[in-house]
Amino acid sequence: MSMSHLYGKDDDGDVEMEKFEITDWDLQNEFNPNRQRHWQTKEEATYGVWAEHDSDDERPSFGGKRSRDYSAPVNFISAGLRKAAAEEVIEEDSDEDEKPIKQEEFPKEFVPKKLKTGGHFKPSQKGFIGGTKSFMDFGSWERHTKGIGQKLLQKMGYVPGRGLGKNAQGIINPIEAKQRKGKGALGAYGSERTSQSLQDFPVVDSEEEAEEEFQKELSQWRKDPNGGKKKPKYAYKTVEELKAKGRLGKQLTTPQKELSQVKVIDMTGREQRVYYSYSQISHKHNIPDDNPQQPLGKDSKPQAFALPELEHNLQLLIDITEQEIIQNDRQLQYERDMVVNLTHEIQKMSEILSHEETAISNLSKVLELVEECERRMQPNCDNPLTLDECAKIFETLQDKYYEEYRMSDRVDLAVAIVFPLMKDYFKNWDPLKDCMYGTEIIAKWKRLLENDQLLSHSGQDLATDAFHRLMWEMWMPYVRNIITQWQPRNCGPMVDFLDSWVHVIPVWILDNILDQLIFPKLQKEVENWNPLTDTVPIHSWIHPWLPLMQSRLEPLYSPIRNKLANALQKWHPSDSSAKLILQPWKEVFTPGSWEAFMVKNIVPKLGMCLNELVINPHQQHMDAFYWVIDWEGMVSVSSLVGILEKHFFPKWLQVLCSWLSNSPNYEEITKWYLGWKSMFSDQVLAHPSIKDKFNEALDIMNRAVSSNVGGYMQPGARENIAYLTHTERRKDFQYEAMQERREAENMAQRGIGMAASSVPMNFKDLIQTKAEEHNIVFMPVIGKRHEGKQLYTFGRIVIYIDRGVVFVQGEKTWVPTSLQSLIDMAK
């Protein structure tokens, strides 16, 4: 089998070269379903391309050479008969070249021989090429198969005779191919859409319209076969069309005439051409060529009338006319736009002019008012200007001419007009005698002169605020003169005066008065104060300044405490004047400083006094006890409990034991016990240490009646003591339950529930919880430790926690204390 359709030969014909081009024969066999398959032999399967071949027709190995058999006879291949030249010309001009070439018409050397791998391919089977075979038998090969494709489609819901897809939107028939008439390019013979395509997609094809237009234009250049003369067609353009064409271009803000007269040099052709507008470039193909006329042929006829220069000139005139029409339209539109813009400008300028006229009129009226004020301020004026009338004039300026008033320099205007009137108004004013004098008029001028940007009164820029300057230059000198002559112990008039003016004067002026004038006078007076000789208590002339000065007075507290401490060195608790002097300072001093002052100066004196108390059940003197208990509100509960534990209860329990050992009257002991207990307040009795002492006394009495000491027992004594013990324990239990209920209510009000997160996990959490209940600040001191333990601030007290015990910083050492005592000290 020859493979000449696959293997070509070189120029010498010695070597057969394999060609890989796809020929028509390949396509015919590719779409031939009835061709025979080539079955490989065992030797071909084993050796592949290196297998031995018995015939020359078999496929040679790739790239190998075959020796030529020169003993074989020479074979000639017929190329057909050569036709005459005239017949060839006729055949070239005929339309038969456009018909499909049949396989029999190919030269024999180009006809592919029958492959070994294919069967006998009959000429009638050429119909597969070009798609000329009917599609009625499409898919008929499934008759010879198992039809697995059709079955799979039917399982997926396919219905024969309907299209594919969810909504059966697919095409039913296979895509048809349309045979082209000749060998021309795509679209050379018109539209190639089939009837099936037109039926399934009935959309107007823009390509068909373009093709029709092209064929129509092309037919104009062809000679009429009937020999008739075509009638020329003329195209007309109206002025409106030219204007619309001109508006499609770029709209320019300047007249188009300047750009339309631009000289353009075209050097794209063989010769240089000059145009006088950009639009002429688009018409340059209409300019006649300067090429020499071609010689006429045999069949060509000379033109009867040919004047290309005239045609060019006419076309040029037409183009110039079109350009003038377009330019005139653009110029007209430009002028119309200019008229609209100028109309808007006129309206805008009219508004500005009216606004300026109004402003000029208002300024003229303002100037008249100011000149009237200046005229009435002259010394010899019959109707002098008063401060109230001047305020009314400024109110008029602010109400009717607000913009002019806001833009004017109010500082200079007030200095020139208001300041002289204000100076005359306060000429005979004494602030300590008439503290309310001038407050209303100054409040009115505050609204008129104060700058809106300085409403906070925090600035001291006197150049920008007329009211601040007025108060500093006119009002402040009178106040400064009065304060220099004022005695600090007579504080009432001065405090009333500042209270009356505190809402009128600026804040920075009030601060200046308190810091620079009042405080130095008070500080000097405190230094001269002697608590032992002065009959007027110091709080009577210091405390009235607390609402105004507040924390400014703190530097005075330390010398006051030192002077009081010196005065208390020789004091005895029997002197109640000390309590009267100290009691007003309890709420003024900080809790920590007050507790430290009490512990240092009062508590030791109370302890010495209580130590001198003699407890005698038969004849008791209670004066010393009353002197100590009288300080209960001044001294903290923890300090008072400490005094009682150290100086009272040891002697009291000793007396009780002695009395019980001498056959006492238990009714008298019960009355004696209840009498002493009634001497203490509920707050002191609620303290755990006091409870323990009284419970200890009950235990002693119970042991005395149960042991029957002395051999004689008063009838009913045991029952009376047991009843007393039961009653006292029940009272304690009820009091504790009430306290717990109050604490629970307080915790509920503050939103502290019974959740597990609120339960303290350790002693530190318990302290923090108590601090929150009593509104005490509890926080660590950063970077401070004592013996490796973190220091904390509990209110104003410094503490640290070690093994569940709170240690409070004392004067020289750290003292352990209970949690309740810590809370009392912090309060």
Number of C-alpha atoms within 10 A of each C-alpha: 13 16 19 19 21 17 17 15 13 10 7 6 10 12 17 18 18 18 12 10 10 10 12 13 16 14 12 15 18 12 14 18 8 13 15 14 10 11 10 11 10 10 12 14 11 11 10 13 13 13 15 13 13 7 9 11 14 14 18 20 14 10 10 10 12 12 7 10 7 7 6 7 7 6 6 6 8 9 10 8 6 7 8 8 9 9 10 12 10 10 12 11 10 10 10 11 13 12 11 13 12 9 15 9 8 11 12 14 12 12 15 17 15 15 19 17 12 15 15 11 16 8 10 7 14 19 14 16 15 13 13 13 13 10 13 8 8 11 10 10 11 12 8 7 9 9 12 10 10 13 11 11 13 12 9 8 11 17 12 11 9 14 15 16 11 9 8 12 10 12 15 13 13 9 11 16 14 13 13 18 12 15 13 10 8 10 12 13 13 13 13 15 13 13 11 15 14 12 9 11 10 9 9 9 13 9 12 15 11 11 17 14 12 11 12 11 11 10 11 11 8 8 11 11 6 6 7 8 8 9 6 6 6 5 4 6 8 7 12 12 12 15 18 12 11 19 14 8 8 7 13 10 11 11 17 17 14 8 13 15 12 12 12 14 12 13 10 8 7 6 9 9 12 13 15 15 15 14 13 16 14 8 12 12 9 12 14 13 10 8 6 6 7 6 7 9 8 6 5 8 8 8 6 5 6 9 8 14 12 11 14 14 12 12 15 16 12 12 15 16 12 17 20 14 17 22 18 17 20 22 17 13 15 17 13 12 13 13 12 11 12 12 12 12 12 12 12 11 12 12 12 12 12 11 12 12 12 12 15 12 12 18 16 12 14 19 12 12 16 16 12 12 20 14 15 15 18 12 8 9 10 9 10 14 18 16 18 13 12 16 16 13 16 20 17 15 21 16 11 12 17 14 14 15 17 13 8 11 13 19 21 13 13 17 15 13 17 21 19 14 18 19 14 12 14 15 10 9 14 14 20 18 11 12 19 15 16 15 15 11 13 19 14 15 21 19 12 18 19 20 18 10 10 15 10 10 16 11 15 16 11 15 10 18 21 26 24 27 22 23 20 16 14 20 17 15 11 16 18 13 11 13 17 11 8 15 12 20 15 11 17 14 15 21 16 17 18 21 15 15 18 14 12 17 22 23 16 15 18 17 14 11 17 18 14 12 15 19 19 13 18 20 15 12 14 18 12 10 15 16 18 11 7 10 8 12 15 19 15 14 15 16 16 14 21 12 10 16 16 11 9 13 17 12 11 16 15 12 13 17 17 12 17 19 18 13 15 17 11 8 16 15 23 14 10 13 10 16 14 11 14 16 14 14 17 15 9 16 16 14 18 15 16 21 22 14 18 18 15 13 17 24 22 13 19 23 19 16 19 23 17 12 17 16 16 10 14 6 8 10 12 11 13 19 18 14 18 23 19 14 18 17 11 17 23 20 18 20 18 20 20 16 20 20 15 13 18 20 16 12 15 18 16 12 14 18 14 11 15 19 11 10 16 14 13 21 14 11 17 16 11 15 17 14 11 11 14 11 12 14 11 11 9 16 19 15 15 11 16 19 15 12 17 19 15 13 20 21 13 16 22 19 15 19 19 13 10 13 14 12 7 8 18 13 9 11 18 19 12 16 23 16 12 17 18 13 12 16 15 12 12 15 12 12 14 13 12 12 13 12 12 12 13 15 13 13 15 12 10 11 9 16 13 11 7 8 9 12 13 13 10 9 15 15 13 15 19 16 18 16 18 14 14 11 11 18 15 20 14 15 13 9 7 11 13 10 7 7 12 16 20 21 17 23 19 17 19 18 25 22 17 11 6 9 14 20 19 21 14 13 9 6 9 15 12 17 14 12 14 14 17 20 18 15 22 21 17
